[in-house]
Amino acid sequence: MKVHLVDGTYELFRAHFGAFPATAPDGRSVGALRGLLQTLLALLRQDDVTHVAVAFDHVIESFRNDLFDGYKTGEGTSEELLAQFDPAEIATEALGIVTWPMTEFEADDAIATAAVRFADDPRVEQVVICSPDKDLMQVVRGERIVSLDRRREILTNEAGVVEKFGVPPESIPDYLALVGDSADGIPGVPRWGAKSASTLLARYGNIEAIPDSELLWDVKVRGAKSMAGTLAEHRADAALYKELATLRLDVPLAESLDDLEWKGARQTAFSNLCDELGFGQLRSAPTRWVE
């Protein structure tokens, strides 16, 4: 079997910016919700999709905001979209999908925890992380755990991570710490670019193993002296950024692999939800039903 783990927050944002606007009978904006349900229903129609879970950032902030003031927040996110977060969780539950709303942790942490846990089950052929998020590339393992960009239909295995970033999955947190990640508010180390960072990490594996002096580097990169100087100066910052970029694998998820089996939408709950939101065209869309 395959296990599909969906980044619900990403899908909700994608639907908000990419789907047609929609309004519920009570006047609420529900375009992102409709787009989310449509993409999940499309996923559930695939023959190889049997075990599914969706993770959401119930709140944008997490424990990482306590570690670094500059880490991402919900600031700048439209109220129209934020108002659809809670209903999105209700919608996926009505669809009969295991739903993980994250508060202390992030959705990515839940997905990473589940991916590593279920990949160890001998019944699982492959864990498919349905998200293009580069953070999640750090838990890709061979062909066992892969990342799927459903919008562009790009499947990334471990070799694909190396091809794209120049480093193996386990070095992705180090890479993001050095280069920075604007989406998460991680500034990176000054003068460190993607190419030089990947070159040095491909050689040394992690930040801690990179010598302070460029004279000890046995790979050549442009601007080596200034890079070594800024890294020596910002070692503590780099360690913090790496901690921020490292996904947690200890999220307390209660569900077992068997719990993730999709048995069908909850007919009463889903039908009532469609009526409430004005999604009449989706009322009969699920291919399987339970009560």
N, C-alpha and C positions, 0 to 999 in steps of 0.2 A: 504494500500500500504506500501511498504518498500522503504526506501531511502538508497542508497549505496554511501558512501563517500570514495573515493580512495586516498591513499597517493601516488601520482604520483612519487615523489622523491624516496621513498622506492622502488617502482616497477621498476624504471629506474635503480637504483643501483643493485637490485636483478637480473634484466635481464642482466646487464653488466657482473656480475660475474658468472651468471649461464647459460646464453644462449650461443649458438654457435656463433662464430665471423661471421660477415657479412660485405660486402663492397658494397657501392653504385657504380653505373656506373662511377661516377666522382672520385672514389678512397677513399671517406670518409668511416670511420668505422661507421656502423649503426646497429651493433648487439644488442645494448641495445634498440634502437628504435623498431627493429623488435620484440624483446621479449616483450616490453611494449604493442605494438599493439596486439600481440597474446594473452596476458593475459587479455586485456580489451575486445577483441572480445569474448573470452571464457566467461567472466562475462556477457556480453550482451546477450549471448545465453540462460542464465538461465531464467526460466519462471517467477520467482519472482523479476526479476530485471527490473524495469520500470522507476525509477527516480534516476539519477546518476550525480555525479560531481567528478572532479579530481582536486586536489590541488598540485601545484609544488612550490618548492623553486626556484623562478626565479633567485635569487642569494642566495648563502649559508648564507651570513651574514644577520643579522636582527637588530632590536633595542636592542636586548640582548647583542650584541657585544659592544654597547656603555656603557652598565652597568658593564661589566666584561671583561677584556682583555683576560682572559683564555677561553672564550666561543668559541665554535666550529667555524671554518672557512672552506673555501674550500681548505686550504693547504693540500697537500697530495693526493687530488683527481686528477686522471689522466686527462690530456688534452683531451684524446680520449673520455672520458665520459663527461667531461664538455661541449665539443663541441656538444653533443647530447641533452643538456637541452632545448635550444630554439626550435629545430625541434620537440622535444617531445610535447611541448605545441601546436605547429601547427598541429601535427598529431592527438592529442586528439580532437582538434576543428574540424578537417576534419572528424573525426569519429562521430561528432555530439554531443559530450559530453560537458556539461558546464565545463569550465576550469578556474581555479583560479591561476594565477601566482603571487606569493607573493614576495614582495621586503622588505618593512619595517617589516612586520610580517613574520611568518613562515607558511609553509603548515599546520603544526599541529594546529596552531591558527585558520586558516580558517576552518579546519575540525571540531574543537571543537565548534567554533561559529555556524556553520551550524547544527551540531548534536543537540545542545541544542535548537536552534531556531526551527528546523523542528520537533523535538520530541514533542513540545508543540502543534503542529497542530493536531486536532482531526482526521483528515483523515489518519494520519500516524500510522501504526501498530507498526513499528520498524525502528530504524535508525541503519544501519550496517556500522561500521567503518572498512574499509578494510585495516587493518594495524596491525602488532603485536607490534607496538611501545608502550613501557610501559608508556610514557608520556600521551598518549591518554586514558589510563585506568582511568584517573581522571574524565572523563566525562561519563563513563559508569553509567547507571541508571537502576537498576532492569533488566527487560527483554526489556525495552523500547529503551535503547541505549546499543548496544553490540559491542564488538571488534571481528573481524574475521581475523585469520591468514589463508589466502587462501592457502599458500604453504603447511601447515601442517593440514589444515582443522580443526582448533580448534576455536570454538566459545566461547568467554568469556563474561559472564554476571556479574552482581554485586557480586553475591556469588562466582563466579570464581576469581574475583579480590581479595577478602578477602582470599580465599584459597591459591592463589599464593603468595601474598605479606604480608598477615597477617594483613592488614589494609583495611578499606573501601576506595572507590575511592577518596573521598574528602581529604584523608590524603596522597595521592600519592605524591603531591609536597613536603610535609614535609619529607616523606620517602626518596625521591631522594635528598633532601637537606642534610639530615643526612648521608646517605649511599654514596652519590655521583653517578654520571652518566658519565662514561668515554666517551660515545658516544657524549655527548653534552659539554664535557669539564668542568663538575661540579665536583670539587674535594671531596666534602663532609666534614664532621667533623671528625678529627682524633679520632681513637679508637671506632668509631661507626660502627658496622657491621649490616647486614641485620636482623638477629634474634633479637638482642637487640633493634634495632630501631623499629621494628614492635611490639615488646612486649610493649614498652613504649608508642608508638603512639596508639596502641589498647586501652590502659588505659586512656591516656590523650587527644587524638584526634589531637593535633597539637603541634608544637615545643614550642609555646609561653606558653602553659599550663604546660609544664614539669618543675617541681621545680628545682632550681639551686642546691640544696643540695640533695645528694642521700639519706640522712637520712629521707627525706620527701617522697621518692618514696615508694609507697605501692605495687609495684611489684618487683620481684627479677630478676636481670640480673647479669651475670658475669662481673667483672670489673667495678661495678657501680661507685666506687669512682673516678677512672680515667676518666670515661665517663662523669660524672657530672662536673669534673674539666675542661675538654676540651670544653664541651658545654658552660659552664659559660664564658670561655675565648674566644669562637668563636661565641657568640650570634649574633653579627653583620654580620659575614660571613654567618651564617646559614640563617639569614633573607634574605640576598642577594641571596643565592642559591635557597631559596624557591621561591623568585620572578622570578628567571630565569626558574625554573621548572614549574611554574604556567602558564597554557595556557590562552591566552586571549580569551574572549568571545564577544569582541566588534569589530571584524574585519568588515569593511564596505562592505559586500557582497550585490550586487545589485539584485541578482536573487531571485525570489519567488519560492515556492515549485512547482508551475506549470511549471516554466521555466526549472526545472530539469528533466522533462519527456523526455526520450530518444525516439525521433521519427524516427531516422535513420541516417545513415552516409550521408554526403554531397557528392553526387555521383561524380560530376566533381572534387571537391577539393581532395577527397580521391583517385580517380583513378589517377589523376595527381601526387599526392604524391607517390603512389605506383610505378608509372613509373619512377619518379625521383630517388627514393631510391633503385630501383631494387627489389621491393616486388611484383613481378607478381603473386605469389601464394596467396597473400592476397587480390588481386584486387576485387574478387567476394565474399570475406568472410563475409561481413556484411549481416545480415538477413533482413535489412530494409533500404530504401533509401529516402532521401529528396534532394531537390535542394536548 
